[in-house]
Amino acid sequence: MLPPAVMQKAQKEFIDWQGLGVSVMEISHRSSDFLELTAKCEASLRRLMNISDEFEVLFMHGGGRGQFSAVPLNLHLADKPAVYCENGVWSKGATQEAEKFTAVTSINVRNDEQQNGQFSIKPATSWELPADASYIHYCPNETVDGIEIFDVPSHPSAPIVADMSSTILSREIDVNQFDVIYAGAQKNIGPSGLAIVIIRKTLLEREGLEKPGILDYALEAKQGSMYNTPPTFAWYLAAEVFEWLEANGGVKAMEEQNIAKAELLYNFIDNSDFYNNKVAKHCRSRMNVPFWLNDESFNDQFIKQSKEAGLLALEGHRIVGGMRASIYNAMPLAGVQALVDFMDKFAKENS
């Protein structure tokens, strides 16, 4: 979900941006008007996340999967493995992509044994990270599995790389604890097609491997993220979302709202005999809440009736089944309350 106010403004400006008589998609990406937009966008993101001048901010093509390739291509060091911490579908996908380019050591950070029918994540301080590594990669929020990691791993020498596609701007973080943060835009930033990379400038000096220019962090930094024509409309909408975030209390306010939304839904599920959640409380995602009906013969009926009630996209990922509610920043508390009310009604009618 995107903020309705942003969508309404984009609709209004679609064919006449800033009184120019044309769409933002129709002007040159190197024009003074668009360059002013990009500078404003970056400054806004830096304020929202308190990003210091030690970091470069890149606006790139390819979404999160593009960065699955870009990270090993840019950060590879000879004779040092890339370390991938796996806790779900997307972290494993990043591992598989990196293996095409460099030596990889993968580490399972999930507890193998379930407790009370729920799985959990090991504390980051207990992750067995090798002493020598090109970098350490992990995914703080797994959308498919409904897992979120709230502590940050550390390493005495290797850079920490985080795939924050589905958690960026949802809660306050200390950017200085990381060396690379990347995020596909299509969760809390804007439409798909854009990826944001926040990288410590010293890492731009790494030679890495031979790589296409479109995935070269140092080249993109030198070219102002315009080595190739950027996804201009996605960049424009990202700028509008950042402005909306700043006008609505910033990341701190979003975090407070996201906690309230997640607690409302999880508390209902935990107190229900009709539904269940399979993730331990300390690592439950605030963004993606998977849940299952105890009697899954009602699944199709649940989906049908939820759509009729105006509740969309509740089907769980095909890999894990069940249901999944994605409650990103723009989803209001009232939307989660509407879901809880429907779930309660459905359970009573089918118990």
N, C-alpha and C positions, 0 to 999 in steps of 0.2 A: 504494500500500500504506500502511495505517495501522499504527502500532505495535500488535502483538498485546496487549500489556499494557493499552493504552488501550481497545481494543475489548472486552476481557474486563471491565474495570471498568465501561464504559458498559453492557454487557449486564447486569451485576449490579445497577447502579443504575437500570436503565431504568424500572422501575415503582415504585421507592422511592429517591428521591434525598435524601441527607442525613437519612434517617429521617423524612421528611415524609409518607411513605405515598403519594406521587404522583411522577410523572415530572417532570423538569426542564421538559419541554414543556408541562406542565399548570399551572404556576404563573404568576403575573403577572410580566411582564418588569420591572415597576416595584416588585416586592416587595423587601424588604430582603435576602432570601436571594439573589435573582438579582442584585441590584445589588452584593452582596458578591462574587459570582462574577465579574462584569464588571470590577470594580476589581482583583481578584486576577489576572485574565487580562491586563489591560493592563500591570500592574506586572511580570508575568513576561516579557512580550514586551519591555518596555523594558530589563529586565536582560539578556535574551538578545542584544539587538542594540545595547545601550548607547545608547539613545535619550534625548537630553537634553530638558530642559524647553522648549527652543526649538521643539519639534515637538509637534503634536497627533496623537494616534492615534485613528483613526476605524474603526468596525466597520460596514460598509455592505452593502446589498443589491447584486445585479446581477452579481457576479463581475467578471472582468477586462473583459469587453465593456461592462459598465456604466460602468467607468472610462474606456474609450475615449471615451465621450460626456462624462462628468463633467469630464475634464481640460480640454478646450477650452472648455466652458461656464464653468468657474470661473477659468481662467487667461488667457482672451482679453484682449488689449490692443488698442485701436483703432489701426489703421494699422501693426501689427506682425505679421508672419506667424508662425504656429506652425511650428517646424522639426522634421521627423520623419526620423530616421536609420533607413534600412531595411536589414535584413540577413536577412530571412526572411518567412515567412507571416504571423506575428502582428504584426510591426512594420508590414507593409504593410496589414494589417487595421485597425490603429490609425489609420494615415494616412487610409484611405478613410472611416472614421467621422468623423474630425476635419474632413474637407473638407465635411461637411454643415453645419458651424457657423461655420467661420472660414477665412481664407486660410491655405494650407499651402504650405510649401516642403519638398519631399522630397529626401533625399540618399541615394544608394546608397553604403553603406560596405563592400560586398563587393568584392573584387578581381574584375574582369571576366574576366580570363584565368586559367584553371586551370593549376596547375603539378603535374606528375606525376599528372594526373587528379583533382586535389583543388582545391577552392576555399577561400578564406581571407578573413579580415576585415582591413581596413586598420587600422593603429594609430590609436587615438582622437585622438592628437595631430595626425594628418594629415587629419582630417575637416574639410572646407571649410564651416565653420559661418558663416552670415551674421552681420555685426556687430550687426544689429538684429533682435530676435526676441521674441515673447511668452514663449516657452519652448523648450527643446530636449528632445525625447522620443526615447528609445531602449529597446530590449528586450535586456537582458543575456543572456537564454537563450532560444533558439528551439527549441521542443520538436519541431516537425516536421522541421526541417533539421538538428538536432543540432549547433547552433552556440552557443558561449558566448563572451561578451566579458568579459575579465577586467580591462581597464583602464577608467577612468571618464572620459568627456569633461568638459571644463570650458568655461566661457564667462564673459567679464568682467562681463556684466550679466544675461543671461537665466537663469532657473531651470532646473535639470537635473531631468527627470522620467524615472523608470525603471519599466518594467513588469517587476516581479520575480516574477510569478506562479509561475514554475517554478524559480526559483533562491533565493528567500528562505529563510533559515535553513540553507542548504546549505553556506555558507562565510562566513567573517568579512568584513564590509564596514565602511567608515567612513560611517555614516549622514550625517555632516556634509558629505560630498562631494555630497550630493543635496539637493534642495528638496522633491521629492515622490517617494515610493515607494509603488506600489500593487501588490497581489497578490490574485488569486483564491485561495481557501483550499485548493482541491482537489488540491494537490500535496504540500506539506510541512506544511500547517497542519491540515487536517481535511476534512470533506465539502464538497461544492459548495453554493453558495447564499450564501456569505459572502465579502466582499472587505475587505481591510485597507488603509487609506490612512494613510501617515505623511507629514504635511505641515508645512512650516515655518510657524509661526503668523503671520508677517508676510504670507504669501500669502493668508491668510483675509480680508485687508482689500481684496483686489481685487474689483471689482464684477463683472467678467466679463460674461456675457451673461444674458438672461432664461433661467431654468432651472426645471425642476420641483424642488420642495423635497427630494425623495428623492435628488437628485444635487447638492444645494447643500452644499459643504464647510463653509462658515461656519455654516449653519443646523444641520447635523449636529453640529458641534463644540459649539454652544450648547445643543443638546438631548441631549448625552451619547450620541450615536449612536442616539437613540431618538425621532426625529421620527416614524417609523413603527414598528410592532411589529417588532423585529429577528428574524432567524432564530435563535431561542433555542437549539435543539439544536446547530446548527453552532457557535455561540459557546461553548457548554458543552464540546463536543469540542475546540475550539481551545484552551481553557484546559487541558484534560487533556493535550493534545499538548505544550503549552509546559511543563507541569510535568514530563512525561516527558523532554523535552529537557534541562531543568535538572538532573534527577536522573541523566542519562547523560552529563554532561560538557559540556553546552551546545554552542554552534555550533562552537567550536574542535574538539571531539571529533568532531562530525558531519563537518566538513571533512576531517579526517584519514581517517575511514572512507570518505568519498566519493571521495577521491583513490585509495585502495587499490582500491576496487571498480571505478572507471573504468579504472585502469591494468591491472587483471587482464583486463578484457574487451577493451580496445583492443590490448593487447599480443598477445593470442591472435589477434585479427583480422589485425593487421599481419603476423604470422608465418605466416598461413595462405594456401595457394594456392586455397582453396575459397571464401573470403569476402573482402569488401573494404569499406573505409570511404572516403567521398568528401570528408572534411573535414580540412584541414590541422591538424597536431598542436597548434599554439598556440591554436586557437580551437575545440577539440572540447568538446562539452558533457559535464559530469560527471553530468548528470541524465538525459539522453536520448541513447542511443547507436544511431544508425541504421546498418544494415549490409546489404549485398547479397550474395546468392549469385552467384558468377561465372556459373553456369549457372542462370538463373532458371526453367528448366523444372522445377526441384526445389522451387519455392516452396510449392506446395500440399501437397506431401508433407512439407516441413519444418514447416509450420503444424500439420498433422494430428498428426504424431508428437510435436511439442513439447507439444501439449495433452495427449496421452496420457501424457507424462512429467510432467505437472503444471506445465508452464511456460506461463503464460497471457499474453494481450495482446501478442503479439510481431509482429502484423501491422504493417507500416509504414503511415504515413498515406497515404490514397488519392492525394494530390497528388504524392508522391515515390516511392511504391512501396517495394519491398524489405521489410526487417524493422526493428523498433525495440524496444530494451529500455529501459524507463524504470526507473531505479534511484534513486528518491528516498530520503530519509533513513531511512525505516523498513525498506527492503530491506537485509537483512544480507549480509555478505560471502559467507556460505554459499549464499545464493540466486544470486549472480552466479557462484559456482563451479559450481553445479548447471547453469547455462546453458552455461558454457564446456565442461563435461564432455559435455553433450548435443551441442553443436555439433561437438566433436571426434569424437564417435562417429558422428554423422550424416555428417560429411565423409569419414571412413574407409570407411563403408559405401557411399558413393555416388561415390567417386572412381574 
